Amino acid sequence: MMREDVFSSGSKRWFLTGLLALIFIFANHYAKASDTQNDNEDSALEIEFPSAPKNTPYGLVAKLPYSEPKAKYSYASEHPDQYAAYWPANIQNKAEGDKAKGVLVFLHGGCWLSAFDMAHSYAFATGLSKAGYHVWSIEYRRAGNGGEWPVAMDDIKLGLQKISSLQNNGVNIEHISILGHSAGGHLAAMLGVQLSDILPNAVKRADVIGLAAIVNVVDYANGKNSCQSATPSFMGGMPNEQAAAYYLATPSNFEAGGERLGKFQLLQGDADSIVPPTQASHKNAQTIKLEGVGHFDWIHPGSDAFKHLLAQLEANAQTKM
């Protein structure tokens, strides 16, 4: 039996205060994920990014300035993390007829764990926006908040379909590029093998680019670093315990193709200690490896790897649809 002094008047008061605080936090999180506009965000054009060394440590990425997303769009209502954040393309000379360079869908990494949300990639999205791209960054449930496989993938599909909302802002989505970093690269590669079933009708071509992407989930789960060790949490066990799930979650087991898939590319640094360079392999993908580049170089807008990504996007755009 519970002792009376456990719920004394003082304890009740603290309990109710804490409960109200949790309700406020939860409600505020939902508000952030609703279809909202941010009219007072700092312009990405005003932000300058410092140069980054090769094999950039995460600490430098975490300190970067960024602009808040212009808007957030809910794509489902089961969880606060079911939304997409939008950064519009920053166009310096609209009066001279300059236009956006394209539309980028981004899937952030973080070992598929709920502890890591898209906030760590805000500077990356800001850099892409500053470079002239519309950025559609999809948040999704992850291991620890109900997003174990295949739920995270289902969320990503819904978030991708919601991109049709940008047409209401006059954004042309006929050609998009889907970028994914690390665990998000795994999800991007999974999109690459099933694009024909999930792309909105308005999208005529989608390029897929994995940045330090995890392509062979079975091999990754058998690794020893902290991110590799998190794989069973996402997959519900080790490969020998969840063989069917691992098979379905491994992009390298499937063909990537279809009339609407454009470029399929895996960009990888040879100094990456989190996702081994051997992961950058798929029979339908072009693998591009950069010397001396580590795991976080890709999401630092001041890095050589980021500049290479921008050049790759421009080169891809020259390919006729």
C-alpha positions as CSV (number, residue, x, y, z in Angstrom):
1,M,0.0,0.0,0.0
2,M,1.2,3.5,-0.8
3,R,2.2,5.6,2.2
4,E,0.1,8.7,2.9
5,D,3.2,11.0,3.1
6,V,4.1,10.2,-0.5
7,F,1.3,12.4,-1.7
8,S,1.3,15.1,0.9
9,S,-0.1,18.5,-0.1
10,G,3.4,19.8,-0.9
11,S,4.0,16.7,-3.1
12,K,0.7,17.1,-4.9
13,R,1.6,20.7,-5.6
14,W,4.9,19.8,-7.1
15,F,3.4,17.0,-9.1
16,L,0.7,19.3,-10.6
17,T,3.3,21.9,-11.4
18,G,5.5,19.4,-13.2
19,L,2.5,17.9,-15.0
20,L,1.5,21.4,-16.3
21,A,5.0,22.1,-17.4
22,L,5.1,18.8,-19.4
23,I,1.8,19.7,-21.0
24,F,3.1,23.1,-21.9
25,I,6.3,21.6,-23.5
26,F,4.3,19.0,-25.4
27,A,1.8,21.5,-26.7
28,N,4.6,23.9,-27.7
29,H,6.3,21.1,-29.6
30,Y,3.0,20.4,-31.5
31,A,2.7,24.0,-32.3
32,K,6.1,24.0,-33.8
33,A,5.2,21.2,-36.1
34,S,1.9,22.7,-37.4
35,D,1.7,24.6,-40.6
36,T,3.3,27.8,-39.4
37,Q,5.1,30.7,-41.0
38,N,8.1,32.5,-39.6
39,D,8.2,36.0,-40.9
40,N,11.0,37.3,-38.7
41,E,13.8,34.8,-39.4
42,D,17.3,36.1,-40.1
43,S,18.1,36.1,-43.8
44,A,20.5,33.4,-44.8
45,L,22.2,35.9,-47.0
46,E,23.4,37.8,-43.9
47,I,25.1,34.7,-42.4
48,E,28.7,33.9,-43.1
49,F,30.2,30.5,-42.5
50,P,33.9,30.1,-41.4
51,S,36.1,27.8,-43.4
52,A,36.3,24.3,-42.1
53,P,39.2,21.9,-41.9
54,K,39.1,18.5,-43.5
55,N,37.7,15.8,-41.3
56,T,35.6,18.5,-39.5
57,P,34.7,17.6,-35.9
58,Y,31.1,17.7,-34.9
59,G,31.8,20.5,-32.4
60,L,32.5,22.9,-35.2
61,V,29.2,22.1,-36.9
62,A,27.3,22.5,-33.6
63,K,28.6,26.1,-33.2
64,L,27.6,27.3,-36.6
65,P,25.2,30.2,-37.1
66,Y,21.9,29.5,-38.9
67,S,18.6,30.9,-39.9
68,E,15.3,29.4,-38.7
69,P,13.1,27.7,-41.2
70,K,10.6,30.0,-43.0
71,A,7.8,27.6,-42.3
72,K,6.9,24.2,-40.9
73,Y,4.4,21.8,-42.5
74,S,2.8,18.9,-40.6
75,Y,2.4,15.8,-42.8
76,A,0.7,13.6,-40.1
77,S,-0.7,14.1,-36.6
78,E,0.4,11.0,-34.7
79,H,3.6,12.6,-33.3
80,P,5.2,16.1,-33.0
81,D,8.1,15.0,-35.1
82,Q,6.0,14.5,-38.2
83,Y,6.7,17.7,-40.0
84,A,8.9,19.2,-42.7
85,A,10.8,22.5,-42.3
86,Y,11.2,24.8,-45.2
87,W,13.9,27.3,-46.1
88,P,13.2,29.3,-49.3
89,A,15.9,29.9,-51.8
90,N,17.8,33.2,-51.2
91,I,17.9,35.0,-54.5
92,Q,20.3,38.0,-54.5
93,N,19.2,39.7,-57.7
94,K,15.5,39.0,-58.2
95,A,15.2,42.3,-60.2
96,E,17.6,41.0,-62.7
97,G,15.7,37.8,-63.2
98,D,17.8,35.4,-61.1
99,K,15.9,32.3,-60.1
100,A,16.2,29.5,-57.6
101,K,18.7,26.8,-58.5
102,G,16.4,24.0,-57.5
103,V,14.5,22.1,-54.8
104,L,16.4,20.0,-52.2
105,V,14.8,17.4,-49.9
106,F,17.0,16.7,-46.9
107,L,17.0,13.8,-44.5
108,H,19.2,14.4,-41.4
109,G,21.3,11.7,-39.7
110,G,21.9,10.9,-36.1
111,C,22.1,7.1,-35.9
112,W,18.3,6.8,-36.4
113,L,18.0,7.8,-32.7
114,S,15.4,10.2,-31.2
115,A,18.2,12.0,-29.3
116,F,19.3,13.6,-32.5
117,D,16.8,15.8,-34.3
118,M,17.1,18.0,-37.4
119,A,18.4,21.0,-35.3
120,H,22.0,19.9,-35.8
121,S,21.5,20.4,-39.6
122,Y,20.0,23.9,-39.5
123,A,23.3,25.4,-40.6
124,F,23.5,23.0,-43.5
125,A,20.0,23.9,-44.6
126,T,20.9,27.6,-44.2
127,G,23.9,27.1,-46.4
128,L,21.9,25.4,-49.1
129,S,19.3,28.2,-49.0
130,K,22.0,30.8,-49.2
131,A,23.4,29.0,-52.2
132,G,20.0,29.5,-54.0
133,Y,18.1,26.3,-53.3
134,H,14.7,25.7,-51.7
135,V,15.2,23.3,-48.8
136,W,12.6,20.9,-47.6
137,S,14.0,19.1,-44.5
138,I,11.9,16.2,-43.2
139,E,11.8,15.5,-39.5
140,Y,10.7,11.9,-38.7
141,R,10.2,9.6,-35.8
142,R,13.3,7.7,-34.8
143,A,14.3,4.9,-32.4
144,G,13.3,5.9,-28.9
145,N,10.1,7.8,-29.9
146,G,8.3,5.2,-31.9
147,G,10.3,5.5,-35.1
148,E,11.9,2.1,-35.3
149,W,12.0,0.4,-38.7
150,P,9.9,0.7,-40.8
151,V,8.1,3.6,-39.1
152,A,10.8,6.1,-39.9
153,M,10.6,5.1,-43.5
154,D,6.9,5.5,-43.6
155,D,7.2,9.0,-42.1
156,I,9.8,10.0,-44.7
157,K,7.4,8.9,-47.5
158,L,4.6,11.1,-46.1
159,G,7.0,14.0,-45.7
160,L,8.1,13.7,-49.3
161,Q,4.6,13.6,-50.6
162,K,3.8,16.8,-48.6
163,I,6.3,18.7,-50.7
164,S,3.4,19.4,-53.1
165,S,2.5,22.2,-50.6
166,L,5.4,24.3,-52.0
167,Q,3.5,24.6,-55.3
168,N,1.2,26.9,-53.4
169,N,4.2,29.3,-52.9
170,G,5.0,29.2,-56.6
171,V,7.8,26.7,-56.3
172,N,8.5,24.5,-59.3
173,I,9.0,20.9,-58.0
174,E,9.3,19.1,-61.4
175,H,12.9,18.4,-60.6
176,I,14.0,17.7,-57.0
177,S,17.2,16.3,-55.4
178,I,16.9,14.1,-52.3
179,L,19.9,14.4,-50.0
180,G,20.5,12.3,-46.9
181,H,23.3,12.3,-44.5
182,S,24.5,9.2,-42.6
183,A,21.4,7.4,-41.2
184,G,19.4,9.9,-43.3
185,G,21.5,8.8,-46.3
186,H,20.2,5.3,-45.6
187,L,16.6,6.5,-45.8
188,A,17.4,8.5,-49.0
189,A,18.9,5.4,-50.6
190,M,15.7,3.5,-49.6
191,L,13.7,6.2,-51.4
192,G,15.9,5.7,-54.4
193,V,14.8,2.1,-54.8
194,Q,11.1,2.8,-54.6
195,L,10.6,6.3,-56.0
196,S,8.0,5.4,-58.6
197,D,5.6,4.4,-55.8
198,I,5.9,7.5,-53.7
199,L,6.8,10.7,-55.6
200,P,4.0,13.3,-56.0
201,N,2.7,13.5,-59.5
202,A,4.1,16.9,-60.0
203,V,7.7,15.6,-59.6
204,K,9.0,14.5,-63.0
205,R,12.6,13.7,-61.9
206,A,14.3,13.1,-58.6
207,D,18.0,12.8,-58.1
208,V,19.2,10.9,-54.9
209,I,22.4,11.8,-53.2
210,G,23.7,9.9,-50.2
211,L,26.3,11.8,-48.0
212,A,28.2,9.3,-46.0
213,A,25.1,7.1,-46.4
214,I,24.6,3.7,-44.7
215,V,23.8,1.4,-47.6
216,N,24.5,-2.1,-46.1
217,V,22.6,-2.1,-42.8
218,V,23.6,-5.7,-42.0
219,D,27.3,-4.9,-42.1
220,Y,26.8,-1.7,-40.3
221,A,25.0,-3.4,-37.4
222,N,27.9,-5.7,-36.9
223,G,30.3,-2.8,-36.4
224,K,31.6,-1.5,-33.1
225,N,31.4,2.3,-33.1
226,S,28.7,4.1,-31.1
227,C,26.5,4.7,-34.2
228,Q,26.9,1.1,-35.5
229,S,26.0,-0.1,-32.0
230,A,22.7,1.9,-32.2
231,T,21.5,0.0,-35.3
232,P,19.8,-2.9,-33.3
233,S,17.8,-0.2,-31.5
234,F,16.4,1.0,-34.8
235,M,16.0,-2.5,-36.3
236,G,14.6,-4.3,-33.3
237,G,17.5,-6.6,-32.8
238,M,20.7,-7.9,-34.6
239,P,20.6,-9.3,-38.1
240,N,20.4,-12.9,-36.9
241,E,17.4,-12.0,-34.9
242,Q,15.6,-9.8,-37.5
243,A,16.8,-11.2,-40.8
244,A,13.7,-10.3,-42.8
245,A,13.6,-6.7,-41.5
246,Y,17.3,-6.2,-42.3
247,Y,16.8,-7.5,-45.8
248,L,14.0,-5.1,-46.5
249,A,15.9,-2.2,-44.9
250,T,19.1,-2.7,-46.9
251,P,19.2,-0.6,-50.1
252,S,21.9,-2.7,-51.7
253,N,19.5,-5.6,-51.9
254,F,17.3,-3.7,-54.4
255,E,17.5,-2.2,-57.8
256,A,17.3,1.6,-58.1
257,G,15.6,2.8,-61.2
258,G,12.4,3.9,-62.8
259,E,11.7,6.6,-65.3
260,R,11.6,9.4,-62.7
261,L,14.9,8.5,-61.0
262,G,17.6,10.8,-62.3
263,K,21.1,10.6,-60.8
264,F,21.8,8.2,-57.9
265,Q,25.1,9.1,-56.2
266,L,27.0,8.2,-53.1
267,L,29.4,10.9,-51.8
268,Q,31.8,9.6,-49.3
269,G,35.0,10.8,-47.5
270,D,37.8,8.3,-47.0
271,A,38.6,9.7,-43.5
272,D,35.1,8.9,-42.2
273,S,35.3,7.0,-38.9
274,I,31.5,6.8,-38.3
275,V,30.4,5.4,-41.7
276,P,33.1,3.2,-43.3
277,P,33.9,4.1,-46.9
278,T,33.0,0.6,-47.9
279,Q,29.4,1.5,-47.3
280,A,29.4,3.7,-50.4
281,S,28.5,1.0,-52.8
282,H,25.3,0.2,-54.8
283,K,25.2,-1.4,-58.2
284,N,23.1,1.4,-59.6
285,A,24.9,4.3,-57.9
286,Q,27.8,6.4,-58.9
287,T,30.3,6.5,-56.0
288,I,32.4,9.6,-55.5
289,K,35.0,9.5,-52.8
290,L,36.9,12.6,-51.5
291,E,40.3,12.4,-49.9
292,G,40.7,13.5,-46.3
293,V,37.0,14.1,-45.8
294,G,35.3,13.0,-42.6
295,H,31.8,12.4,-41.6
296,F,30.6,15.9,-40.7
297,D,32.4,17.8,-43.5
298,W,29.3,17.3,-45.7
299,I,27.0,19.4,-43.4
300,H,29.4,22.2,-42.7
301,P,28.8,25.0,-45.3
302,G,32.4,26.2,-44.9
303,S,33.9,22.9,-45.9
304,D,35.5,21.7,-49.2
305,A,33.0,18.8,-49.2
306,F,30.1,21.2,-49.1
307,K,31.5,23.1,-52.1
308,H,31.9,19.8,-53.9
309,L,28.2,19.0,-53.1
310,L,27.1,22.3,-54.6
311,A,29.2,21.7,-57.7
312,Q,27.7,18.2,-58.0
313,L,24.1,19.6,-57.8
314,E,24.9,22.1,-60.5
315,A,26.4,19.5,-62.7
316,N,23.4,17.2,-62.2
317,A,21.0,20.0,-63.1
318,Q,22.6,20.2,-66.5
319,T,21.4,16.7,-67.3
320,K,18.2,16.9,-69.4
321,M,15.1,15.5,-67.9
